Amino acid sequence: MLGLGPGKRKYLDTERFQREARSDALAIRLDKLPEKTILDVGTGPGHFPIVCREMGHTCYCMDKEGKFFEGLRKQNGMEMLAEHFIEPMVPFPKFRMRFDIVTLFRVPFNLVLSE
């Protein structure tokens, strides 16, 4: 299966992640809101933006660089607005648009990676 290790293979379980993304969207009541423009930080393979689109919202993706997630996002019809790695005291990129909602679900930005 593409030589993926167990750490990445889990992201191919679309049903599970769509279910979690739907739960996140319902928790913030996106199903009850008129169309919103959303920035999803740490998009990963793009499951949350897909749910947002299904609920009538426009959702833009932002995540760090990475070919694995890039392939899944493209497969799901999601385009990146910006590539950005979250670091302390480093501002987000400047955008030419405003967002009604900014989401960060399950983003391990406080994870310390060893060299």
Phi and psi in radians as a Rosetta constraint file:
Dihedral C 1 N 2 CA 2 C 2 CIRCULARHARMONIC 0.990 0.35
Dihedral N 2 CA 2 C 2 N 3 CIRCULARHARMONIC 0.228 0.35
Dihedral C 2 N 3 CA 3 C 3 CIRCULARHARMONIC 1.175 0.35
Dihedral N 3 CA 3 C 3 N 4 CIRCULARHARMONIC 0.435 0.35
Dihedral C 3 N 4 CA 4 C 4 CIRCULARHARMONIC -1.416 0.35
Dihedral N 4 CA 4 C 4 N 5 CIRCULARHARMONIC 2.400 0.35
Dihedral C 4 N 5 CA 5 C 5 CIRCULARHARMONIC -1.347 0.35
Dihedral N 5 CA 5 C 5 N 6 CIRCULARHARMONIC 2.945 0.35
Dihedral C 5 N 6 CA 6 C 6 CIRCULARHARMONIC -1.039 0.35
Dihedral N 6 CA 6 C 6 N 7 CIRCULARHARMONIC -0.499 0.35
Dihedral C 6 N 7 CA 7 C 7 CIRCULARHARMONIC -1.122 0.35
Dihedral N 7 CA 7 C 7 N 8 CIRCULARHARMONIC -0.578 0.35
Dihedral C 7 N 8 CA 8 C 8 CIRCULARHARMONIC -1.734 0.35
Dihedral N 8 CA 8 C 8 N 9 CIRCULARHARMONIC -0.494 0.35
Dihedral C 8 N 9 CA 9 C 9 CIRCULARHARMONIC -0.996 0.35
Dihedral N 9 CA 9 C 9 N 10 CIRCULARHARMONIC -0.566 0.35
Dihedral C 9 N 10 CA 10 C 10 CIRCULARHARMONIC -1.035 0.35
Dihedral N 10 CA 10 C 10 N 11 CIRCULARHARMONIC -0.495 0.35
Dihedral C 10 N 11 CA 11 C 11 CIRCULARHARMONIC -1.241 0.35
Dihedral N 11 CA 11 C 11 N 12 CIRCULARHARMONIC -0.193 0.35
Dihedral C 11 N 12 CA 12 C 12 CIRCULARHARMONIC -1.420 0.35
Dihedral N 12 CA 12 C 12 N 13 CIRCULARHARMONIC -0.123 0.35
Dihedral C 12 N 13 CA 13 C 13 CIRCULARHARMONIC -1.403 0.35
Dihedral N 13 CA 13 C 13 N 14 CIRCULARHARMONIC 1.268 0.35
Dihedral C 13 N 14 CA 14 C 14 CIRCULARHARMONIC -0.980 0.35
Dihedral N 14 CA 14 C 14 N 15 CIRCULARHARMONIC -0.727 0.35
Dihedral C 14 N 15 CA 15 C 15 CIRCULARHARMONIC -1.026 0.35
Dihedral N 15 CA 15 C 15 N 16 CIRCULARHARMONIC -0.805 0.35
Dihedral C 15 N 16 CA 16 C 16 CIRCULARHARMONIC -1.089 0.35
Dihedral N 16 CA 16 C 16 N 17 CIRCULARHARMONIC -0.835 0.35
Dihedral C 16 N 17 CA 17 C 17 CIRCULARHARMONIC -1.262 0.35
Dihedral N 17 CA 17 C 17 N 18 CIRCULARHARMONIC -0.552 0.35
Dihedral C 17 N 18 CA 18 C 18 CIRCULARHARMONIC -1.134 0.35
Dihedral N 18 CA 18 C 18 N 19 CIRCULARHARMONIC -0.704 0.35
Dihedral C 18 N 19 CA 19 C 19 CIRCULARHARMONIC -1.089 0.35
Dihedral N 19 CA 19 C 19 N 20 CIRCULARHARMONIC -0.786 0.35
Dihedral C 19 N 20 CA 20 C 20 CIRCULARHARMONIC -1.133 0.35
Dihedral N 20 CA 20 C 20 N 21 CIRCULARHARMONIC -0.714 0.35
Dihedral C 20 N 21 CA 21 C 21 CIRCULARHARMONIC -1.120 0.35
Dihedral N 21 CA 21 C 21 N 22 CIRCULARHARMONIC -0.720 0.35
Dihedral C 21 N 22 CA 22 C 22 CIRCULARHARMONIC -1.090 0.35
Dihedral N 22 CA 22 C 22 N 23 CIRCULARHARMONIC -0.715 0.35
Dihedral C 22 N 23 CA 23 C 23 CIRCULARHARMONIC -1.092 0.35
Dihedral N 23 CA 23 C 23 N 24 CIRCULARHARMONIC -0.727 0.35
Dihedral C 23 N 24 CA 24 C 24 CIRCULARHARMONIC -1.099 0.35
Dihedral N 24 CA 24 C 24 N 25 CIRCULARHARMONIC -0.775 0.35
Dihedral C 24 N 25 CA 25 C 25 CIRCULARHARMONIC -1.109 0.35
Dihedral N 25 CA 25 C 25 N 26 CIRCULARHARMONIC -0.718 0.35
Dihedral C 25 N 26 CA 26 C 26 CIRCULARHARMONIC -1.190 0.35
Dihedral N 26 CA 26 C 26 N 27 CIRCULARHARMONIC -0.595 0.35
Dihedral C 26 N 27 CA 27 C 27 CIRCULARHARMONIC -1.099 0.35
Dihedral N 27 CA 27 C 27 N 28 CIRCULARHARMONIC -0.562 0.35
Dihedral C 27 N 28 CA 28 C 28 CIRCULARHARMONIC -1.770 0.35
Dihedral N 28 CA 28 C 28 N 29 CIRCULARHARMONIC 0.237 0.35
Dihedral C 28 N 29 CA 29 C 29 CIRCULARHARMONIC 1.092 0.35
Dihedral N 29 CA 29 C 29 N 30 CIRCULARHARMONIC 0.574 0.35
Dihedral C 29 N 30 CA 30 C 30 CIRCULARHARMONIC -1.080 0.35
Dihedral N 30 CA 30 C 30 N 31 CIRCULARHARMONIC -0.461 0.35
Dihedral C 30 N 31 CA 31 C 31 CIRCULARHARMONIC -1.214 0.35
Dihedral N 31 CA 31 C 31 N 32 CIRCULARHARMONIC -0.308 0.35
Dihedral C 31 N 32 CA 32 C 32 CIRCULARHARMONIC -1.744 0.35
Dihedral N 32 CA 32 C 32 N 33 CIRCULARHARMONIC -0.129 0.35
Dihedral C 32 N 33 CA 33 C 33 CIRCULARHARMONIC -1.690 0.35
Dihedral N 33 CA 33 C 33 N 34 CIRCULARHARMONIC 2.591 0.35
Dihedral C 33 N 34 CA 34 C 34 CIRCULARHARMONIC -1.172 0.35
Dihedral N 34 CA 34 C 34 N 35 CIRCULARHARMONIC 2.993 0.35
Dihedral C 34 N 35 CA 35 C 35 CIRCULARHARMONIC -0.875 0.35
Dihedral N 35 CA 35 C 35 N 36 CIRCULARHARMONIC 2.258 0.35
Dihedral C 35 N 36 CA 36 C 36 CIRCULARHARMONIC -2.174 0.35
Dihedral N 36 CA 36 C 36 N 37 CIRCULARHARMONIC 2.735 0.35
Dihedral C 36 N 37 CA 37 C 37 CIRCULARHARMONIC -1.769 0.35
Dihedral N 37 CA 37 C 37 N 38 CIRCULARHARMONIC 2.127 0.35
Dihedral C 37 N 38 CA 38 C 38 CIRCULARHARMONIC -2.117 0.35
Dihedral N 38 CA 38 C 38 N 39 CIRCULARHARMONIC 2.433 0.35
Dihedral C 38 N 39 CA 39 C 39 CIRCULARHARMONIC -1.897 0.35
Dihedral N 39 CA 39 C 39 N 40 CIRCULARHARMONIC 2.074 0.35
Dihedral C 39 N 40 CA 40 C 40 CIRCULARHARMONIC -1.780 0.35
Dihedral N 40 CA 40 C 40 N 41 CIRCULARHARMONIC 1.904 0.35
Dihedral C 40 N 41 CA 41 C 41 CIRCULARHARMONIC -1.523 0.35
Dihedral N 41 CA 41 C 41 N 42 CIRCULARHARMONIC 2.319 0.35
Dihedral C 41 N 42 CA 42 C 42 CIRCULARHARMONIC 1.307 0.35
Dihedral N 42 CA 42 C 42 N 43 CIRCULARHARMONIC 0.747 0.35
Dihedral C 42 N 43 CA 43 C 43 CIRCULARHARMONIC -1.009 0.35
Dihedral N 43 CA 43 C 43 N 44 CIRCULARHARMONIC -0.558 0.35
Dihedral C 43 N 44 CA 44 C 44 CIRCULARHARMONIC 1.076 0.35
Dihedral N 44 CA 44 C 44 N 45 CIRCULARHARMONIC -2.324 0.35
Dihedral C 44 N 45 CA 45 C 45 CIRCULARHARMONIC -1.331 0.35
Dihedral N 45 CA 45 C 45 N 46 CIRCULARHARMONIC -0.097 0.35
Dihedral C 45 N 46 CA 46 C 46 CIRCULARHARMONIC 1.697 0.35
Dihedral N 46 CA 46 C 46 N 47 CIRCULARHARMONIC 0.367 0.35
Dihedral C 46 N 47 CA 47 C 47 CIRCULARHARMONIC -1.166 0.35
Dihedral N 47 CA 47 C 47 N 48 CIRCULARHARMONIC -0.745 0.35
Dihedral C 47 N 48 CA 48 C 48 CIRCULARHARMONIC -1.128 0.35
Dihedral N 48 CA 48 C 48 N 49 CIRCULARHARMONIC -0.801 0.35
Dihedral C 48 N 49 CA 49 C 49 CIRCULARHARMONIC -1.041 0.35
Dihedral N 49 CA 49 C 49 N 50 CIRCULARHARMONIC -0.568 0.35
Dihedral C 49 N 50 CA 50 C 50 CIRCULARHARMONIC -1.097 0.35
Dihedral N 50 CA 50 C 50 N 51 CIRCULARHARMONIC -0.780 0.35
Dihedral C 50 N 51 CA 51 C 51 CIRCULARHARMONIC -1.119 0.35
Dihedral N 51 CA 51 C 51 N 52 CIRCULARHARMONIC -0.722 0.35
Dihedral C 51 N 52 CA 52 C 52 CIRCULARHARMONIC -1.033 0.35
Dihedral N 52 CA 52 C 52 N 53 CIRCULARHARMONIC -0.780 0.35
Dihedral C 52 N 53 CA 53 C 53 CIRCULARHARMONIC -1.061 0.35
Dihedral N 53 CA 53 C 53 N 54 CIRCULARHARMONIC -0.738 0.35
Dihedral C 53 N 54 CA 54 C 54 CIRCULARHARMONIC -1.091 0.35
Dihedral N 54 CA 54 C 54 N 55 CIRCULARHARMONIC -0.498 0.35
Dihedral C 54 N 55 CA 55 C 55 CIRCULARHARMONIC -1.578 0.35
Dihedral N 55 CA 55 C 55 N 56 CIRCULARHARMONIC 0.094 0.35
Dihedral C 55 N 56 CA 56 C 56 CIRCULARHARMONIC 1.596 0.35
Dihedral N 56 CA 56 C 56 N 57 CIRCULARHARMONIC 0.257 0.35
Dihedral C 56 N 57 CA 57 C 57 CIRCULARHARMONIC -1.827 0.35
Dihedral N 57 CA 57 C 57 N 58 CIRCULARHARMONIC 2.832 0.35
Dihedral C 57 N 58 CA 58 C 58 CIRCULARHARMONIC -1.812 0.35
Dihedral N 58 CA 58 C 58 N 59 CIRCULARHARMONIC 2.124 0.35
Dihedral C 58 N 59 CA 59 C 59 CIRCULARHARMONIC -2.162 0.35
Dihedral N 59 CA 59 C 59 N 60 CIRCULARHARMONIC 2.202 0.35
Dihedral C 59 N 60 CA 60 C 60 CIRCULARHARMONIC -1.792 0.35
Dihedral N 60 CA 60 C 60 N 61 CIRCULARHARMONIC 2.580 0.35
Dihedral C 60 N 61 CA 61 C 61 CIRCULARHARMONIC -1.826 0.35
Dihedral N 61 CA 61 C 61 N 62 CIRCULARHARMONIC 2.432 0.35
Dihedral C 61 N 62 CA 62 C 62 CIRCULARHARMONIC -2.413 0.35
Dihedral N 62 CA 62 C 62 N 63 CIRCULARHARMONIC 2.270 0.35
Dihedral C 62 N 63 CA 63 C 63 CIRCULARHARMONIC -2.783 0.35
Dihedral N 63 CA 63 C 63 N 64 CIRCULARHARMONIC 2.991 0.35
Dihedral C 63 N 64 CA 64 C 64 CIRCULARHARMONIC -1.269 0.35
Dihedral N 64 CA 64 C 64 N 65 CIRCULARHARMONIC 2.899 0.35
Dihedral C 64 N 65 CA 65 C 65 CIRCULARHARMONIC -1.122 0.35
Dihedral N 65 CA 65 C 65 N 66 CIRCULARHARMONIC 2.638 0.35
Dihedral C 65 N 66 CA 66 C 66 CIRCULARHARMONIC 2.929 0.35
Dihedral N 66 CA 66 C 66 N 67 CIRCULARHARMONIC 2.140 0.35
Dihedral C 66 N 67 CA 67 C 67 CIRCULARHARMONIC -1.144 0.35
Dihedral N 67 CA 67 C 67 N 68 CIRCULARHARMONIC -0.610 0.35
Dihedral C 67 N 68 CA 68 C 68 CIRCULARHARMONIC -1.087 0.35
Dihedral N 68 CA 68 C 68 N 69 CIRCULARHARMONIC -0.967 0.35
Dihedral C 68 N 69 CA 69 C 69 CIRCULARHARMONIC -1.171 0.35
Dihedral N 69 CA 69 C 69 N 70 CIRCULARHARMONIC -0.581 0.35
Dihedral C 69 N 70 CA 70 C 70 CIRCULARHARMONIC -1.020 0.35
Dihedral N 70 CA 70 C 70 N 71 CIRCULARHARMONIC -0.762 0.35
Dihedral C 70 N 71 CA 71 C 71 CIRCULARHARMONIC -1.101 0.35
Dihedral N 71 CA 71 C 71 N 72 CIRCULARHARMONIC -0.736 0.35
Dihedral C 71 N 72 CA 72 C 72 CIRCULARHARMONIC -1.182 0.35
Dihedral N 72 CA 72 C 72 N 73 CIRCULARHARMONIC -0.703 0.35
Dihedral C 72 N 73 CA 73 C 73 CIRCULARHARMONIC -1.071 0.35
Dihedral N 73 CA 73 C 73 N 74 CIRCULARHARMONIC -0.789 0.35
Dihedral C 73 N 74 CA 74 C 74 CIRCULARHARMONIC -1.102 0.35
Dihedral N 74 CA 74 C 74 N 75 CIRCULARHARMONIC -0.706 0.35
Dihedral C 74 N 75 CA 75 C 75 CIRCULARHARMONIC -1.056 0.35
Dihedral N 75 CA 75 C 75 N 76 CIRCULARHARMONIC -0.593 0.35
Dihedral C 75 N 76 CA 76 C 76 CIRCULARHARMONIC -1.561 0.35
Dihedral N 76 CA 76 C 76 N 77 CIRCULARHARMONIC 0.048 0.35
Dihedral C 76 N 77 CA 77 C 77 CIRCULARHARMONIC 1.350 0.35
Dihedral N 77 CA 77 C 77 N 78 CIRCULARHARMONIC 0.426 0.35
Dihedral C 77 N 78 CA 78 C 78 CIRCULARHARMONIC -1.874 0.35
Dihedral N 78 CA 78 C 78 N 79 CIRCULARHARMONIC 2.379 0.35
Dihedral C 78 N 79 CA 79 C 79 CIRCULARHARMONIC -1.938 0.35
Dihedral N 79 CA 79 C 79 N 80 CIRCULARHARMONIC 2.557 0.35
Dihedral C 79 N 80 CA 80 C 80 CIRCULARHARMONIC -1.382 0.35
Dihedral N 80 CA 80 C 80 N 81 CIRCULARHARMONIC 2.374 0.35
Dihedral C 80 N 81 CA 81 C 81 CIRCULARHARMONIC -1.489 0.35
Dihedral N 81 CA 81 C 81 N 82 CIRCULARHARMONIC -0.670 0.35
Dihedral C 81 N 82 CA 82 C 82 CIRCULARHARMONIC -2.721 0.35
Dihedral N 82 CA 82 C 82 N 83 CIRCULARHARMONIC 2.572 0.35
Dihedral C 82 N 83 CA 83 C 83 CIRCULARHARMONIC -1.778 0.35
Dihedral N 83 CA 83 C 83 N 84 CIRCULARHARMONIC 2.224 0.35
Dihedral C 83 N 84 CA 84 C 84 CIRCULARHARMONIC -2.743 0.35
Dihedral N 84 CA 84 C 84 N 85 CIRCULARHARMONIC 2.345 0.35
Dihedral C 84 N 85 CA 85 C 85 CIRCULARHARMONIC -1.793 0.35
Dihedral N 85 CA 85 C 85 N 86 CIRCULARHARMONIC 2.153 0.35
Dihedral C 85 N 86 CA 86 C 86 CIRCULARHARMONIC -1.280 0.35
Dihedral N 86 CA 86 C 86 N 87 CIRCULARHARMONIC 2.178 0.35
Dihedral C 86 N 87 CA 87 C 87 CIRCULARHARMONIC -2.386 0.35
Dihedral N 87 CA 87 C 87 N 88 CIRCULARHARMONIC 2.659 0.35
Dihedral C 87 N 88 CA 88 C 88 CIRCULARHARMONIC -1.010 0.35
Dihedral N 88 CA 88 C 88 N 89 CIRCULARHARMONIC 2.375 0.35
Dihedral C 88 N 89 CA 89 C 89 CIRCULARHARMONIC 1.123 0.35
Dihedral N 89 CA 89 C 89 N 90 CIRCULARHARMONIC 0.301 0.35
Dihedral C 89 N 90 CA 90 C 90 CIRCULARHARMONIC -1.926 0.35
Dihedral N 90 CA 90 C 90 N 91 CIRCULARHARMONIC 2.030 0.35
Dihedral C 90 N 91 CA 91 C 91 CIRCULARHARMONIC -1.207 0.35
Dihedral N 91 CA 91 C 91 N 92 CIRCULARHARMONIC 2.755 0.35
Dihedral C 91 N 92 CA 92 C 92 CIRCULARHARMONIC -1.118 0.35
Dihedral N 92 CA 92 C 92 N 93 CIRCULARHARMONIC 2.794 0.35
Dihedral C 92 N 93 CA 93 C 93 CIRCULARHARMONIC -1.075 0.35
Dihedral N 93 CA 93 C 93 N 94 CIRCULARHARMONIC 2.745 0.35
Dihedral C 93 N 94 CA 94 C 94 CIRCULARHARMONIC -1.453 0.35
Dihedral N 94 CA 94 C 94 N 95 CIRCULARHARMONIC 2.340 0.35
Dihedral C 94 N 95 CA 95 C 95 CIRCULARHARMONIC -1.956 0.35
Dihedral N 95 CA 95 C 95 N 96 CIRCULARHARMONIC 2.642 0.35
Dihedral C 95 N 96 CA 96 C 96 CIRCULARHARMONIC -1.536 0.35
Dihedral N 96 CA 96 C 96 N 97 CIRCULARHARMONIC 0.161 0.35
Dihedral C 96 N 97 CA 97 C 97 CIRCULARHARMONIC -2.391 0.35
Dihedral N 97 CA 97 C 97 N 98 CIRCULARHARMONIC 2.888 0.35
Dihedral C 97 N 98 CA 98 C 98 CIRCULARHARMONIC -1.900 0.35
Dihedral N 98 CA 98 C 98 N 99 CIRCULARHARMONIC 2.709 0.35
Dihedral C 98 N 99 CA 99 C 99 CIRCULARHARMONIC -2.082 0.35
Dihedral N 99 CA 99 C 99 N 100 CIRCULARHARMONIC 2.478 0.35
Dihedral C 99 N 100 CA 100 C 100 CIRCULARHARMONIC -1.338 0.35
Dihedral N 100 CA 100 C 100 N 101 CIRCULARHARMONIC -0.602 0.35
Dihedral C 100 N 101 CA 101 C 101 CIRCULARHARMONIC -2.442 0.35
Dihedral N 101 CA 101 C 101 N 102 CIRCULARHARMONIC 2.423 0.35
Dihedral C 101 N 102 CA 102 C 102 CIRCULARHARMONIC -2.091 0.35
Dihedral N 102 CA 102 C 102 N 103 CIRCULARHARMONIC 2.205 0.35
Dihedral C 102 N 103 CA 103 C 103 CIRCULARHARMONIC -2.039 0.35
Dihedral N 103 CA 103 C 103 N 104 CIRCULARHARMONIC 2.580 0.35
Dihedral C 103 N 104 CA 104 C 104 CIRCULARHARMONIC -2.486 0.35
Dihedral N 104 CA 104 C 104 N 105 CIRCULARHARMONIC 1.555 0.35
Dihedral C 104 N 105 CA 105 C 105 CIRCULARHARMONIC -1.756 0.35
Dihedral N 105 CA 105 C 105 N 106 CIRCULARHARMONIC 2.244 0.35
Dihedral C 105 N 106 CA 106 C 106 CIRCULARHARMONIC 0.939 0.35
Dihedral N 106 CA 106 C 106 N 107 CIRCULARHARMONIC 0.737 0.35
Dihedral C 106 N 107 CA 107 C 107 CIRCULARHARMONIC -1.681 0.35
Dihedral N 107 CA 107 C 107 N 108 CIRCULARHARMONIC 2.014 0.35
Dihedral C 107 N 108 CA 108 C 108 CIRCULARHARMONIC -1.491 0.35
Dihedral N 108 CA 108 C 108 N 109 CIRCULARHARMONIC 0.918 0.35
Dihedral C 108 N 109 CA 109 C 109 CIRCULARHARMONIC -1.201 0.35
Dihedral N 109 CA 109 C 109 N 110 CIRCULARHARMONIC -0.231 0.35
Dihedral C 109 N 110 CA 110 C 110 CIRCULARHARMONIC -1.712 0.35
Dihedral N 110 CA 110 C 110 N 111 CIRCULARHARMONIC 0.142 0.35
Dihedral C 110 N 111 CA 111 C 111 CIRCULARHARMONIC -1.266 0.35
Dihedral N 111 CA 111 C 111 N 112 CIRCULARHARMONIC 2.263 0.35
Dihedral C 111 N 112 CA 112 C 112 CIRCULARHARMONIC -1.706 0.35
Dihedral N 112 CA 112 C 112 N 113 CIRCULARHARMONIC 2.090 0.35
Dihedral C 112 N 113 CA 113 C 113 CIRCULARHARMONIC -1.677 0.35
Dihedral N 113 CA 113 C 113 N 114 CIRCULARHARMONIC 2.303 0.35
Dihedral C 113 N 114 CA 114 C 114 CIRCULARHARMONIC -1.514 0.35
Dihedral N 114 CA 114 C 114 N 115 CIRCULARHARMONIC 2.659 0.35
